[in-house]
Amino acid sequence: MSASSARDFYDDLAPDYHLIFPDWDTSMARQAAVLDALARQRLGAGPHTVLDCSCGIGTQAIGLALRGHKVVGSDLSPLAAARAATEAAARGADLPTAAADMRRLPFSSAAFDIVVCADNALTHLLSAHDVKAALLGMRRVLREGGLLVITIRAYEEARRTKPTATPPQVTETPDGEVITFQLWNWHKDGEHYDLEHFQLIPAAGTWTVRRRQTTCWALTRAQVTRFVAEAGFSGIAWHMPDSTGYYQPVLTAQRAPSTP
């Protein structure tokens, strides 16, 4: 991963990230309900201590905190992490946050019951070395038997068809419609792509165009499963949108006991 590239992308997106959602608070509640149900299946009702290590502006972290869990958020983007804490406080939730690279998590070993890495964040790690470093770090900060939760795009079809754009999303705001879409420029290896993120934001009868760029690794579920197993997790399962209602496939796995 180019840390500066991903950090700059999300620092720049932080003020506008909520405009991706037709109703951000509704999305928070809906996503947290699914993740909470998956956690209950593995760990019981809780409340649990949770690290959201790619918290962004708080979509999953705030929702889980509002459901009673003790949540800490970290993100590569200091601006996104700071906004997450502010948005949580505005909703009556406590969400301490830190700016941190998921490959070098600054938390104590075995400090959490659950680690969440959502919103396709893992795919900003562009090499096997970096993915393994991040997953080993997530394992380290989980207690034995603790739950790993990862959500990523379903890339299997994209790896085959190599789409060059995503359908536009339209969000109604008091100032008018915000249009968001992405352009994808695939690398020769057929697995990585440069992502150009566009938002057309209404302003005084015209449009403000905001463009951000980053790079992603279109990891398949088979690849993620292998990396997670190699990092020392067991009980790996995938939960698909048609059964959970979540907008991306969700992986759950548990930290296997340490070997003597």
C-alpha positions, 0 to 999 in steps of 0.5 A: 500500500502507498500509505500516503496515497490512501491517506490523502484519498480519505483525508480529502473524502472525509468531509463528504463521505456521508454524501455517498449514503442516501441516509447515513444514520439509517445506513449506520443502524442497518449495518450495525444490526447485521454486524451485531447479529453475526457477533452474537452468533459467535460470541454471545450477546455482549456487550463486547470490546470492539476495534474498528481498524478502518473506521473512516468517519464512523459508519460501522463504529458509531452504529455498534457503539449505539448498540451498547458495545465499547468501541475504539476506532482507528483509521489511516486518515487522521481527518476521518478518525477525528470526524468519527469521534465528533459524529459519535459525540453528536449522537450521544455515543462514546468513540475514542479514535486514533490515526493508525495504519492497520499494519501497525496497530498501536493497541495492546495484545488481546485487548479486544473481543472483536476487530472490524475491518469494513468498507473494502479497506483491506483492498488498499493493501496492495501486496501479500506482505502488507495484507499478512502484516495487517491480519497478524496485527489484528490477530495480535490485538484480539483475545483468544477466541475473539472475532475478526470481521472483514467486509469487501466487494464481491470481486469475482465477477469484476476480475472476469469482466474488468468493469471500467466504471460503477453505476452512479449513486444519487443522494438527495440533499437540501442543496440538490442531488449529489452524484457519486461514481467511480472509474476503474483503470485496471493494471496489467496483472488483472488484479489491481486497479486505479480508482478515480472517485468523482462527486458532483456536488450542487453549488449555486446553480452549478456543480462542484466536481471533486475527484480523488484517486487511489489504488485497490487490489481486487481480492477474491474471497478465496484469496482473503480466506487463504490470507486469514487462515495463514494468519492464524484464524479458524472457523472462517465463514462468508456471509453473503448479502442475499442472506444478511442484507449487508451491502458487501460479503462479510467474512467472520473468523476467530483467533485460534489459540496460540500454540505452545 
